[in-house]
Amino acid sequence: MNRNHRTSKARWRRWLLPAVSCLLVLSLTAGEAAAALADDIIRKAPQNTPKVEGLVLSPDDALPRVTARSAVVMEARTGRVLYERNMNERRFPASTTKIMTLIIALERGNLDDVVTVSAHAAGTEGSTIWLAPGDKITLRELLYGMMLHSGNDATVAVAEHIAGSVDAFARLMTAKAKELGATDTHFVNANGLPDDAHYTTAHDMALIASYGYSLPGFEEIVSTKEITFPWVKDETHRLRNENQMLWLYEGGNGVKTGYTEAAGRCLVSAAKRDGIQLVAVVLDSNWMWNDSILLLDYGFRQIDTVTVVKAGTKVGSCAVSGSGTRRIEAQAAESIVLPVVDGKSGYTQEVSLLKAVKAPIQAGDTVGTLHVYYEGKEVAATDLVAAASAQRRSFFLTVWHGLRQLLGM
């Protein structure tokens, strides 16, 4: 086996620094265990600025204990960067590549499709979920195997099923990255095995992962801790997520680990608290769990929320035809709460209302949409609904209204 790649078991031993602590907290509740393990990781990690060969920190670096050569923490909905270190330096992404593989599969694939595993896919090097040629597994289940256990074999099977070949699938990945603004990213495979032409940046990976949370099914897959499938070639038939942040961090809900000798330890992590979704990325990190905890903690400290739109707020009116009511007010159906940094929101609103509606109209009927933008990007929206009802006029009143208009009354 190429020494640049590790089996999932070897990667597990290397990544799971606080293994003994894991055993000590098994008897605790999930929340207590996560808190205890996170505290233990912080305690064991360097308490002062670590000495990382070749790493030069800026004097004003807000997180000098972070050991990653490239790092960023981003608010997912707006793309606001809350902290960064060398976030635009090109680096190898290792298996964090699979985040984009998942995105393409969710957008272009049918999750209920049955995929026949090719000999080429089954023979893929690196981490594996032990697929065999001819195995027939649904696309949905392969995606779980790909994201929880980092199965390179599953990744190739997915790519071949959707695009016909890994090369064609990688072109779709790169095109999607450019569409999302990840312009310093180029993919040549679907799993992250090393290649000089396969690269990204911390900022680009944060953009890609943030986009993922807007897709149905993405969060469900990347936040799953364990799942059982009958085809898993293990007596438990269980896949366990390699992303320990799901246990370590309150609100942890994704996303993907990665490691090769060329890339170093990589982790794209995520957490959601009080409606705020953060994404943190560390590339080539010595202490990736600790680094990610420090990044997410810092991000949540920097951010607050503001009610941009309150449910029931009147934002305009529509003309009504066929009713004694000439106009009807429109109001926001739901509140929109969004993050702010340093008390500055930067949000703009756009109201799209029907010019006229025809009676009868019931209170709560949709008559438009309110859009909220941040730096030109739509980040939220809510329906605008009729604030009151408008009944249709009777035949007699309709005739009388017509006569009055005709006679100028």
VOGU-3710 file (C-alpha; in Angstrom, 3 decimals, decimal comma):
1> mnrnhrtska> 0,000/0,000/0,000  1,276/3,503/-0,812  2,664/4,986/2,388  0,937/8,313/1,572  -2,368/6,717/2,430  -3,567/5,094/5,601  -6,292/2,597/6,153  -9,190/3,858/8,202  -7,882/1,901/11,183  -4,461/3,539/11,047
11> rwrrwllpav> -5,994/6,966/10,595  -8,226/6,290/13,570  -5,251/5,590/15,851  -3,437/8,703/14,683  -6,437/11,027/15,026  -7,959/9,795/18,254  -5,520/11,483/20,637  -7,779/11,316/23,704  -8,632/7,607/23,376  -8,247/6,861/27,087
21> scllvlslta> -10,568/9,741/27,927  -13,205/8,265/25,634  -13,277/5,129/27,778  -13,646/7,132/30,965  -16,735/9,017/29,814  -18,762/6,147/28,382  -20,917/5,989/31,496  -21,876/9,657/31,290  -24,755/11,163/29,369  -24,017/12,202/25,799
31> geaaaaladd> -23,811/15,888/26,734  -21,638/15,238/29,795  -19,360/12,933/27,805  -18,907/15,483/25,039  -18,127/18,245/27,507  -15,697/16,073/29,473  -13,867/14,923/26,369  -13,672/18,435/24,926  -12,238/19,713/28,205  -9,724/16,870/28,221
41> iirkapqntp> -8,584/17,665/24,679  -8,123/21,335/25,544  -6,229/20,415/28,720  -3,836/18,034/26,940  -3,203/20,358/24,027  -0,475/23,021/24,125  -1,392/25,753/26,586  0,998/28,255/25,039  1,714/29,163/21,449  2,798/25,823/19,971
51> kveglvlspd> 6,026/25,373/18,093  5,046/24,054/14,689  7,874/23,698/12,230  7,556/26,269/9,454  4,481/27,950/10,955  4,876/31,715/11,369  2,068/33,449/13,256  0,971/37,019/12,769  1,496/39,146/15,912  -2,224/39,913/15,965
61> dalprvtars> -3,371/36,301/15,488  -6,390/35,968/17,785  -5,875/32,211/18,223  -2,146/31,550/18,589  -2,786/28,104/20,108  -4,273/26,861/16,829  -1,690/24,584/15,188  -3,173/24,442/11,661  -1,210/26,025/8,851  -4,480/27,173/7,276
71> avvmeartgr> -7,692/27,793/9,198  -10,984/29,642/9,005  -14,293/29,810/10,824  -17,287/31,060/8,836  -20,939/31,811/9,447  -22,590/29,547/6,914  -25,614/31,544/5,828  -23,826/34,805/5,009  -20,300/33,535/4,410  -18,893/35,967/6,989
81> vlyernmner> -15,364/35,072/8,005  -14,985/35,334/11,790  -11,347/34,226/11,975  -8,775/33,196/9,401  -5,178/32,144/9,078  -3,687/31,710/5,612  -7,183/30,869/4,431  -6,377/31,464/0,759  -3,229/29,326/0,592  -3,616/26,330/-1,695
91> rfpasttkim> -3,397/23,004/0,120  -4,282/19,356/-0,376  -7,759/18,627/1,030  -7,413/14,857/1,541  -10,801/13,262/2,298  -12,520/16,559/3,023  -12,881/16,404/-0,781  -15,834/14,100/-0,163  -17,931/17,057/0,988  -18,144/18,196/-2,625
101> tliialergn> -18,695/14,600/-3,756  -21,712/14,484/-1,461  -23,021/17,788/-2,808  -22,842/16,629/-6,438  -24,488/13,327/-5,532  -27,352/15,056/-3,710  -27,945/17,491/-6,563  -27,557/15,109/-9,497  -28,316/11,654/-8,154  -31,423/9,719/-7,181
111> lddvvtvsah> -30,796/8,477/-3,650  -32,995/5,426/-4,236  -30,961/4,264/-7,246  -29,298/0,894/-6,807  -25,599/1,192/-7,649  -23,642/-1,795/-8,920  -20,090/-1,602/-7,601  -17,455/-1,999/-10,324  -14,155/-3,833/-9,944  -12,438/-0,464/-10,369
121> aagtegstiw> -14,385/1,029/-7,453  -13,866/-2,000/-5,214  -10,116/-1,871/-5,855  -9,663/1,783/-4,894  -6,723/2,304/-2,548  -6,836/3,937/0,849  -9,672/3,837/3,364  -12,459/1,449/2,479  -15,856/0,111/3,449  -14,866/-3,253/1,950
131> lapgdkitlr> -17,050/-3,192/-1,148  -16,772/-6,103/-3,565  -17,293/-6,110/-7,354  -20,947/-6,671/-8,152  -22,279/-5,436/-4,789  -25,623/-3,696/-5,246  -26,176/-0,880/-2,773  -28,409/2,187/-2,902  -26,810/5,532/-3,606  -28,092/6,813/-0,261
141> ellygmmlhs> -26,316/4,069/1,682  -23,086/4,539/-0,268  -23,115/8,217/0,704  -23,298/7,264/4,370  -20,382/4,877/3,894  -18,448/7,600/2,103  -19,011/10,301/4,711  -19,013/8,326/7,983  -16,238/5,842/7,244  -14,483/7,726/4,437
151> gndatvavae> -14,864/4,846/2,013  -12,837/5,627/-1,097  -14,404/2,613/-2,769  -17,883/4,031/-2,137  -16,752/7,393/-3,510  -15,627/5,913/-6,812  -18,829/3,878/-7,078  -20,857/7,067/-6,586  -18,816/8,999/-9,156  -19,083/6,262/-11,789
161> hiagsvdafa> -22,815/5,900/-11,246  -23,566/9,602/-11,622  -21,066/10,741/-14,249  -19,837/7,545/-15,888  -16,253/8,018/-14,726  -14,271/9,609/-11,921  -12,705/12,099/-14,348  -16,095/13,294/-15,569  -17,375/13,507/-11,991  -14,329/15,542/-10,918
171> rlmtakakel> -15,065/18,049/-13,666  -18,566/18,465/-12,243  -17,009/19,033/-8,812  -14,645/21,715/-10,047  -17,402/23,472/-11,986  -19,606/23,513/-8,881  -16,759/24,909/-6,800  -16,324/27,793/-9,234  -20,083/28,410/-9,172  -19,929/28,730/-5,380
181> gatdthfvna> -17,039/31,188/-5,508  -14,429/28,592/-4,533  -12,136/29,775/-7,311  -8,887/28,402/-5,836  -10,148/24,821/-5,884  -9,512/22,143/-8,493  -10,524/18,500/-8,202  -9,163/15,554/-10,194  -10,766/12,781/-8,148  -13,751/12,290/-5,870
191> nglpddahyt> -11,988/11,061/-2,743  -8,955/13,282/-2,105  -6,097/10,898/-2,856  -2,987/13,032/-3,434  -2,415/14,686/-6,793  -0,572/17,915/-7,501  -3,573/19,146/-9,517  -6,019/18,384/-6,698  -6,084/21,329/-4,303  -8,242/23,777/-2,397
201> tahdmalias> -8,023/26,434/0,336  -9,469/26,666/3,822  -11,767/29,463/2,676  -12,979/27,496/-0,329  -13,721/24,424/1,782  -15,716/26,588/4,189  -17,724/27,998/1,275  -18,369/24,506/-0,078  -19,431/23,051/3,268  -21,604/26,075/4,052
211> ygyslpgfee> -23,438/25,574/0,773  -23,972/21,937/1,658  -26,135/22,884/4,620  -28,630/24,468/2,234  -29,275/21,098/0,543  -31,918/18,605/1,721  -30,242/15,514/3,126  -26,769/17,003/3,613  -26,974/17,728/7,339  -28,772/14,445/7,992
221> ivstkeitfp> -25,877/12,468/6,508  -22,905/14,428/7,858  -24,329/14,648/11,385  -25,106/10,925/11,709  -22,967/9,357/14,428  -23,663/5,700/13,713  -25,771/3,741/11,280  -26,316/0,061/10,512  -26,595/-1,556/7,086  -26,775/-5,313/6,410
231> wvkdethrlr> -24,101/-5,120/3,694  -21,405/-3,748/6,026  -18,815/-6,529/6,247  -18,475/-6,505/10,015  -20,255/-8,538/12,659  -21,972/-5,404/13,962  -22,951/-4,225/10,434  -22,408/-0,742/11,833  -20,634/2,330/10,474  -19,352/4,825/13,036
241> nenqmlwlye> -18,584/8,401/12,040  -14,866/9,223/12,193  -15,669/12,871/12,955  -15,280/13,009/16,742  -16,600/16,578/16,847  -20,094/15,101/16,746  -19,419/13,816/20,266  -16,979/16,458/21,422  -18,755/19,695/20,621  -22,169/20,960/21,714
251> ggngvktgyt> -24,272/21,459/18,594  -21,765/19,596/16,404  -23,470/18,623/13,139  -20,763/17,759/10,601  -18,767/17,513/8,493  -15,611/15,492/7,354  -12,123/14,415/8,391  -9,152/13,899/6,094  -5,549/12,723/6,220  -2,672/11,923/3,911
261> eaagrclvsa> 1,017/12,520/4,510  0,921/15,201/1,822  -2,095/17,001/3,286  -1,532/16,452/6,983  -4,476/16,225/9,341  -7,489/18,045/7,932  -10,931/18,633/9,382  -13,987/20,523/8,262  -16,226/20,743/11,320  -19,533/22,446/11,977
271> akrdgiqlva> -21,867/23,313/14,810  -25,293/24,899/15,129  -26,443/26,836/18,173  -29,513/29,064/18,528  -30,055/28,961/14,783  -26,473/29,994/13,940  -24,580/27,566/11,718  -20,796/27,822/11,861  -18,266/25,965/9,712  -14,617/25,643/10,740
281> vvldsnwmwn> -11,767/24,371/8,573  -8,263/23,329/9,593  -5,802/22,100/6,969  -2,461/20,533/7,912  -3,100/20,640/11,648  -1,117/19,050/14,479  -4,078/19,051/16,883  -7,118/19,142/14,646  -9,746/18,395/17,317  -8,383/21,039/19,662
291> dsillldygf> -7,930/23,523/16,810  -11,524/23,039/15,694  -12,909/23,477/19,208  -10,929/26,700/19,611  -12,175/27,988/16,238  -15,841/27,222/16,882  -15,707/28,638/20,416  -14,152/31,810/19,051  -16,756/32,045/16,294  -19,697/31,744/18,654
301> rqidtvtvvk> -18,179/34,411/20,905  -17,966/36,860/18,007  -21,504/36,457/16,781  -24,954/37,496/17,949  -28,401/37,519/16,378  -30,853/40,189/15,319  -34,491/39,912/14,316  -34,383/41,335/10,815  -38,089/40,753/10,227  -40,712/40,116/12,886
311> agtkvgscav> -43,714/37,909/12,153  -46,819/40,045/11,610  -44,912/43,131/10,468  -46,936/45,002/7,792  -44,828/45,595/4,685  -47,268/46,818/2,049  -50,674/46,226/0,522  -52,326/44,754/-2,565  -55,285/45,962/-4,588  -58,303/43,669/-4,345
321> sgsgtrriea> -60,797/43,151/-7,162  -64,277/41,705/-6,782  -64,685/42,827/-3,178  -65,951/45,735/-1,163  -62,434/45,902/0,286  -60,266/47,940/-2,081  -56,858/47,022/-0,622  -55,537/44,404/1,740  -52,432/44,673/3,904  -49,616/42,138/3,626
331> qaaesivlpv> -47,575/40,986/6,600  -44,578/38,725/7,211  -45,615/35,145/7,861  -42,533/34,308/9,941  -39,776/36,061/11,821  -36,312/36,089/10,284  -33,451/35,976/12,793  -29,945/36,366/11,380  -26,421/36,680/12,771  -24,640/39,962/13,381
341> vdgksgytqe> -21,010/40,712/14,152  -19,970/43,785/16,162  -23,581/44,965/16,069  -23,473/45,421/12,299  -26,029/43,534/10,252  -25,508/44,705/6,675  -28,795/43,159/5,567  -31,075/44,599/2,907  -34,670/43,672/2,149  -36,700/43,387/-1,024
351> vsllkavkap> -40,488/43,042/-1,087  -42,215/41,241/-3,950  -45,997/41,714/-3,782  -48,768/40,832/-6,185  -50,103/44,053/-7,718  -53,664/42,845/-7,389  -55,530/39,856/-6,014  -59,015/38,616/-6,730  -61,540/38,053/-3,955  -62,223/36,005/-2,002
361> iqagdtvgtl> -59,015/36,263/0,028  -58,594/34,617/3,394  -56,313/35,969/6,111  -53,042/34,059/5,797  -53,213/33,561/2,014  -49,834/34,156/0,379  -49,661/37,389/-1,600  -45,887/37,864/-1,957  -42,404/37,232/-0,613  -39,948/39,208/1,466
371> hvyyegkeva> -36,293/38,531/0,555  -33,297/39,338/2,751  -29,844/39,838/1,196  -26,314/40,099/2,508  -23,767/41,565/0,100  -26,036/40,775/-2,824  -26,639/37,148/-1,807  -30,087/36,035/-0,680  -29,740/34,599/2,814  -33,360/34,316/3,961
381> atdlvaaasa> -36,951/34,778/2,833  -40,466/34,581/4,205  -43,927/34,570/2,676  -46,021/37,716/2,824  -49,601/36,880/3,705  -52,911/38,707/3,764  -53,437/40,358/7,136  -57,232/40,117/6,827  -59,895/38,484/4,708  -61,699/40,057/1,753
391> qrrsffltvw> -65,004/38,537/0,734  -66,366/38,453/-2,796  -69,148/40,944/-3,520  -72,667/39,596/-4,142  -74,097/39,755/-7,660  -76,322/42,715/-6,685  -73,403/44,690/-5,228  -71,267/43,908/-8,262  -73,976/45,314/-10,599  -74,469/48,348/-8,364
401> hglrqllgm> -70,708/48,991/-8,262  -70,596/48,812/-12,072  -73,453/51,245/-12,451  -71,822/53,725/-10,072  -68,626/53,627/-12,090  -70,562/54,040/-15,346  -72,529/57,012/-14,045  -69,551/58,567/-12,307  -71,232/58,349/-8,936
//
